[in-house]
Amino acid sequence: MHLSPNEHNNFSLSRFESMLKTNDVYFFDSEEFEEIIHHYLENGKIALAKKATKLGLEQHPATTSLKLFQVEMYIFENELDTAEALLDDLYVLEQSNEEIYIQKANIYSRRDAHKKAINLLGKALEITSDESDVLSLMGMEYLFMEDFENAKYYFMKCLEQDENDYSALYNIIYCFDYLEQNEVAIEYLNNYLNKNPYCEVAWHQLGKQYFILKDYKKALAAFDFAIISDDCFIGAYLEKGKVLEKLKEYEMAIESYSITLGLDDPTSFALLRIGKCYEKLKNNELALQFYSKCVEEDALLDKGWIAITDFHFRKKDFQKALYYIEKAIDIDTENELYWKRYAKINKRLNLFEEAEHGFRRSIELGNYEMETWLSRCDILIELGEYDAGIKNLIQAAEFYPENAEIEYRLAGLYYKLLEDNKAEFHLKNALDLDDQFSLIIEELFPKVFRKQSVQQLINNHRKPSL
């Protein structure tokens, strides 16, 4: 009885795994070892791949293909010098083996010597019978170098070799996107679709290009063609939903997003967008229902927590908004957007110490927006923490030099601390920058504003010069 190739592979694999469970040693030919090792590598079972390579070399010590697998293991474990030495030995014996050049290029790539890697891949390309794989590797090296024009060229060569190489197609579009060549990308995709009219991936990518250019009608048509080509293509339904939202067709967008829920496990993105659409349709009950489903589905999606928090904030239900943002912070304490909302909600609840803490944490985590610095300062003024307010503004001034709103606040704070010289310096700066903002002093520091010296400075600045 003859075994089919798949049955033979499964038989070899079963024999090998049976051998590992006993002290027996079975003989396998070198091709069987190659199949076993390849199977384990494809399935991410590196330890078993190493074991098979070791046993293979014990039985077939002169087999180059098994030695190349050994090189691959060394590279995977970052033992680059050992891998390189073994490759140099193999090169002396087999200078026409393209895999030696490819693995040596892999080592150079790991060392960020991408030009050397490309040179070696060029040599491999001259002797290989499988140009597509080598062209793809060259494209990736150019991507690492951020040379997107050359990367695009080699991925296009890959696609010429195999029109179904969707990985190459995605990489080509990635290059177009990075180079902001959206119209050129559209032309390229249309040419590709003339030859491959039922390629859902190309239609999907074409729709995304039209979406970037805000040509929503053409984007919608492209996504519809992607769905016609593959009516289970979840990505096309999601992108179609986004376009329909832009066209304010919220009910149709909900329908498109909802289809994805039946095709596979619900995605948090689809649940979030359905919630947003219901909110646009003023159906608050269903909006809240889908926001809740979104955070249940993916508690790490910050957009979900932000959506449900903002929903309650807009309804002026600040206690519920606080409840949800505190739950979000419990899950991720390092999210600056959470802390900023926590601060704003507490400010509306007149919980100033908590609000100050929230703004401070937001700044510590990298939120350097002007609004954040000024909001924190205003709360510190409310709390009477004038020194802390000054330190906060001095930090803000590093990001926003010569800013009138900062200077007026610094003037007011220095007046509160009875440091009139510093106060006058900052007040003059502020008036020179924008005298219309002097109302900041009036609102935040009413007693300071009424001081005769302050009024005199403001009035003198406003008097027209002769």
JOURWO-V890503 format. One record per residue. PSI is psi as a letter, one per 20 degrees, with the letter a starting at -180 (999 if undefined). BURIAL is 1 if it has 16 or more other C-alpha atoms within 10 Angstrom, else 0. Layout:
[[PSI;BURIAL] [PSI;BURIAL]]
This chain:
[[p;0] [p;0] [q;0] [r;0] [g;0] [g;0] [h;0] [g;0] [g;1] [h;0] [g;0] [g;1] [g;1] [g;0] [g;0] [g;1] [h;0] [h;0] [h;0] [h;0] [i;0] [r;0] [j;0] [q;0] [o;0] [q;0] [p;0] [q;1] [r;0] [h;1] [h;0] [g;1] [g;1] [g;1] [g;0] [g;1] [g;1] [g;1] [g;1] [h;1] [g;1] [h;0] [j;0] [j;0] [m;0] [g;1] [g;0] [h;1] [g;1] [g;1] [g;0] [h;1] [g;1] [g;1] [h;1] [g;1] [h;1] [h;0] [h;1] [m;1] [i;0] [j;0] [o;0] [g;1] [h;1] [h;1] [h;1] [h;1] [h;1] [g;1] [g;1] [h;1] [g;1] [g;1] [g;1] [h;0] [j;0] [k;0] [m;0] [h;1] [g;0] [g;0] [g;1] [g;1] [g;0] [h;1] [h;1] [h;0] [g;0] [h;1] [h;0] [h;0] [h;0] [n;0] [i;0] [j;0] [o;1] [h;1] [h;1] [g;1] [g;1] [g;1] [h;1] [h;1] [h;1] [g;1] [g;1] [h;1] [g;1] [h;0] [j;0] [k;0] [m;0] [h;1] [g;1] [h;1] [g;1] [g;1] [g;0] [h;1] [h;1] [h;1] [h;0] [h;1] [h;1] [h;0] [i;0] [q;0] [i;0] [m;0] [h;0] [g;1] [g;0] [g;1] [h;1] [g;1] [h;1] [g;1] [g;1] [h;1] [g;1] [h;1] [g;1] [h;0] [i;0] [k;0] [n;0] [h;1] [g;1] [h;1] [g;1] [g;1] [g;1] [h;1] [h;1] [h;1] [h;1] [g;1] [h;1] [h;0] [h;0] [o;0] [i;0] [j;0] [n;0] [h;0] [g;0] [g;1] [g;1] [g;0] [h;1] [g;1] [h;1] [g;1] [g;1] [g;1] [g;1] [h;0] [j;0] [k;0] [l;0] [h;1] [h;0] [h;0] [g;1] [g;1] [g;0] [g;1] [h;1] [h;1] [g;0] [g;1] [h;1] [h;0] [h;0] [m;0] [i;0] [k;1] [o;1] [h;1] [g;1] [g;1] [g;1] [g;1] [h;1] [g;1] [h;1] [h;1] [g;1] [h;1] [g;1] [h;0] [j;0] [k;0] [m;0] [h;1] [g;0] [h;1] [g;1] [g;1] [g;1] [g;1] [h;1] [g;1] [h;1] [h;1] [h;1] [h;0] [h;1] [o;0] [j;0] [j;1] [n;1] [g;1] [h;1] [g;1] [g;1] [g;1] [h;1] [g;1] [g;1] [g;1] [g;1] [h;1] [g;1] [h;0] [j;0] [k;0] [m;0] [h;1] [g;1] [h;0] [g;1] [g;1] [g;0] [g;1] [h;1] [h;1] [h;1] [h;1] [h;0] [i;0] [h;0] [a;0] [q;0] [p;1] [q;0] [h;1] [g;1] [g;1] [g;1] [g;1] [h;1] [g;1] [g;1] [g;1] [g;1] [h;1] [h;1] [h;0] [j;0] [j;0] [n;0] [h;0] [g;0] [h;1] [g;1] [h;1] [g;0] [h;1] [g;1] [g;1] [h;1] [g;1] [h;1] [h;0] [h;1] [n;0] [i;1] [i;0] [o;1] [h;1] [h;1] [g;1] [h;1] [g;1] [g;1] [h;1] [g;1] [h;1] [g;1] [h;1] [g;1] [h;0] [j;0] [k;0] [m;0] [h;1] [g;0] [h;1] [g;1] [h;1] [g;0] [h;1] [h;1] [h;1] [g;0] [g;1] [h;1] [h;0] [h;0] [n;0] [i;0] [j;0] [o;1] [h;1] [h;1] [g;1] [h;1] [g;1] [g;1] [g;1] [g;1] [g;1] [g;1] [h;1] [g;1] [h;0] [j;0] [k;0] [n;0] [h;1] [g;0] [h;1] [g;1] [g;1] [g;1] [g;1] [h;1] [g;1] [h;1] [g;1] [g;1] [h;0] [j;0] [j;0] [n;1] [k;0] [q;0] [g;0] [h;0] [g;1] [g;1] [h;1] [g;1] [g;1] [g;1] [h;1] [h;1] [h;1] [g;1] [h;0] [i;0] [j;0] [m;0] [g;1] [g;0] [h;0] [g;1] [g;1] [g;0] [g;1] [h;1] [h;1] [g;0] [h;1] [h;1] [h;0] [h;0] [m;1] [q;0] [l;0] [p;1] [g;1] [h;1] [g;1] [g;1] [g;1] [g;1] [g;1] [g;1] [g;1] [g;1] [h;1] [h;1] [h;1] [j;0] [k;0] [m;0] [h;1] [g;0] [h;0] [g;1] [h;1] [g;0] [h;1] [g;1] [g;1] [g;1] [g;1] [h;1] [h;0] [g;0] [o;0] [i;1] [h;0] [j;0] [i;1] [i;0] [g;1] [g;1] [g;0] [g;0] [h;1] [m;1] [h;0] [g;0] [g;1] [h;1] [i;0] [p;0] [g;0] [h;0] [g;1] [h;0] [g;0] [g;0] [g;1] [g;0] [h;0] [h;0] [i;0] [p;0] [p;0] [q;0] [999;0]]
